[in-house]
Amino acid sequence: MQIIIAGFDYFRQRVSFFRSNPHSFTNQFSGNYFKISLGHAIHSSSNAPVNYFDAPAEVSISLLNATDNRKTWYWDGAVAGFNNPVLAGLIEAITNNYKDPKEYCILSIGTGAPSKAVLTDCKYSDNPATKAVFEINKDNTLAITDTSFGFTKDLTKLAKSILGDPPDSASFIAYSILDPSLSNKANLIRINPCITPVKNIDGKYVTPSVYLSMKGGESKFQTLIEMDMDAVEDKQVDLINEFCDKFIASTDLNGITNQLIRGEEGKVHLGQPYYYIAKEKWLNCK
């Protein structure tokens, strides 16, 4: 087994990959080879700026096969574009042990994808039906309708955009390498529960019915969709566990959907729409 972890070098302003394989062919163009402890590599990769930490992670490194100990500083690897490291992992595998793309089996696991209905573009629509959807949801806490701007708001949005991966571009690029025909046959399985409202017949975005079977379901769904990455309180962890149990038990008749690599409401292009389908494909990978 080999491990690769991504961090963002604060002063050099570029990605650094921490590898368990010091002889990786991908790393052949580096002038110097440094070693770092696993704990410091993880610390470097998980130091999310602005939202959670004021300063970059300070870690110790040493030159391989020489006496040269140093300190250096890192931000979360997401700053370098590797919040989802699946693409980095695939490139590492291909350059070190190239196989036919059909032979690769990749399991990409996310921590949940909360997403409110974004209706900002509907506010000034000249289509009456589209405008009506905006009007009915303009005060809906499950929808984004505010079109105001501001420095503080922009800074927060910028930080969250860096640390997130809304379109899951890394999964799509990695998939495209394995299956340029985009036929949904490649063995790249993305498992990531979606926390999204649904639109009812009146055009209002509401809590999905699967949550209504939970005690206090509407309130719990609202908490989940607002929850940030720093969930550490017991009640938050308990809610996440309850949500995951529902996700794992979901079916296409009534369940929590899985994040697609590419798709839209009611239509699957790439990926698996539910956990049980993704699990079955992974277990059948050869």
N, C-alpha and C positions, 0 to 999 in steps of 0.2 A: 504494500500500500504506500502511496505517495501523497503528500499534503502540499497544497499551495494556498497561501494567504496573501491578500492584497492590502497594501497600505499606501497612503499618500505622503510622500516626502515633503515636509512643510517648507523647507528652504529651497530645495531643488525644484519644487512644484511639478512633480511627476510621480507616476506610480512606481512602487517598489513591490516586487513579489518575493515573499519569503517561502523558500522551498525546502522540503525535507530531502530532496535529491540535489546535492551540490553540483552534480555533473549534468544537470538538465541541458539538453541540446538547445532548448529555447534561450538559455542564458549564455550561450557561447560568445556573445559579443561584448559581454561586460568586462571592463578592465580589471576590476577588483572583486574579490569574493569575500563577503563578510558572513559571519555566523551570528545568530541571535537565538535566545531561548524561546521555546514555544509560548510561554507566558507573555513575554514582551512582544512577540509577533501578534498575538491575539489582542493585546492592549493597543498596539498600533492600529490594528484593523478596525477596532470598535470605538475609537475616540471621535464621536460625532461632534463637529464644531457648531457653534452658535446656539443651537437648541439645548445642548447638554453640557458642553465643556467650554471654558473660556480659553484654555491653553492647549496646545498639542501634547500628545503623549511623549514623555521623555523616556527613552529606552537605551539600553547598553548594547553595543555591537563590538565585534572584534574581527580583525582581518584573519582570514583562514590561513593556516600554516605560517603564521608570523606573530610576533608580539606587537600588537597595535590595538589597544582598547580605546574605544571612543563612546561618546554619547551622541544621539541624534534624535530628531523630533518628527512625529507623524500625526496626521489626521486620519480619520476613517477612510478606508479604501473606496468608499462611495464617492468621495470628492474627485477621485480619478476616473469615475465612471464604472466602478466595479461593485456597486451595491449588490447586484446579482452576479456572482462570479462564475456562472456557468460557461460563459464564452472563454474566459481565461483558462478554465479547467479543460475545455475541449481542445484549445490550441496547445496546451501543455501535453495532452495525450497524443495528439496528431504528430507533433514534432519529435516526440520521443519514441513513439511506437505506432507508425502509420499503419492503418488497416483500411479495408473497404468500409466506407461510411455506414453500410448496413450492419457492420459488426459492433458498432458503438452502442452502448446502452447507458443513458444518462438519466438520473433522477434528480430533479431540481425541486427543492422544498422551500416554500415561502412561509412567512409568519402571519399571513392574513392580509387581505387587500380591501381595506375600508374605502368606500367611494360613494359620496353623495351624488345625487342627480345634478349635473351641471347645466343650468338653464340661462346662463348669462347672455348667450348669443340669441336667445329667444325674445329678449326684452324689446328689441326694436324691429322684430320681424314684421313684414308686411303681409304675412299670411295669417288670417284671423284664427285659424285652428291652433297654429303655433303660439300666437300671442295669448290665446286663451289658456294654454298650458302654463305659460309663465304667470299669468294673473292668478290662477288658482293655487300656485305654489310659491308666490312671492314672499309669504311669511312662513313657509314650511321649513322646519329645522332639518329636514332630510334632503333639502335642495340648496344649491348655491345659486343665489340670484343677485347678490350684492355686486355692483360693478364699480365701486369706488376704489381709489388707489391711495397710496401713501407710503412714505419711506419705511416706517416700521413694519407695515403690513407686507410691503415688497420684500424686505429683508427676511422676514419670517418665511414667506412663500419661497424665496430663493433657497433658503436653507433646507426646507422640507423637500423641494424639488430635487436637490442634490442627493439627499438621503433616501429618496424614493425611486421607484422605477415604474411609473404609471402605465406606460405602454408595453412594459416588459420587453424592451428592444433587445436586451442581451439574449433572451430565450429565442426570439425570432431569428436573430443573426446566426446563432448557433444551430438552430434548426435548418436554416437555409444552407448551411455548409454541408449538413448531413443529407439533405433532400432538396436540391435546387428546384425540383419539379413541384415542390410544395403540395404533395399528394396526401399528406397526413399519415404517412407510413413509417417515418423515421422513429427510432426508439429514443426519443427525447420526451420524457414525461414530466410535466410540471404539475406539482400538487401545491395549491395555495387557495385556501377558502376565501370566497368573496362575501363581503359584508356590504350589500347594496340594497336600496329600496326598490320597490316595483311600482309601476304605474297602474292605477285602477281604471275602471271603465269611465270614470269622470275626468281622468287626466291628472289626478293627484298622486304624488309619490307617497307610498305608505310602507309600513312594516310588512315584510314577506310573511305569508301565512305560517311557515314552519316555526317562526318564533312565537306565534300566538299560542302554541301548545306548551310553551314554557311559562311558568308562573311569573307574572310581571313581565311578559315577553316584550311589549312595546317599549317599556322603560329600559330593559336590558339591551334591546337593539340600539336604542339611542345612545346608551353608554358605550357600546362596542364601536359604533361608527365614529364616535368622538374620541375614542381612546388613542393615546399616543404610544410610542415605542417603549416608554419608561414605566410599564405596568409592573408594579412590585407589591402593591397592597394585596392582602389575602383575598378581599372581596373581588378584586380585579382578576386575580389568578383563578379563583373559583369560577368566575363568569367565563373566562377563556376556556377552562376545562369543560364546562357545560356546553359551550358553543362547539368545541372540537368533537365532543361526543355526538352532537347532532350532525356535524359535518361528515363524520365517518359513517354514520348510519343512514345518510341521505340516499334517496333514490330519485329518479327523474320524474316521479309522480308528485313528490312533495319533499323538497330538501334544499340544503344550502349548496349553491353551485360552486364549481371549481374554476379557478382562473384559466381561461383559454390562452394559448399562445397567440392565436388570432381568431376573432369571431365577433359576433354582434348578437344582440338580443334575439334569442330563438334560432340562431344559426351558428353552427360550428364549422370553422375553416381548418384550424390546426389546434390539436390538443384534445382533452377529454373534459366534458362538461360536469362530471360528477366524480367524487372520490372513488367509488367502487369501480368505475370504468378505468380510471387511471391506475388503480391498484392491480386490476386484472391484466392490463397491458404490461405493467412492470414485471409482474410475476411470470409472464409469458415471454419476456425478453430472453434472447439467446445470444 
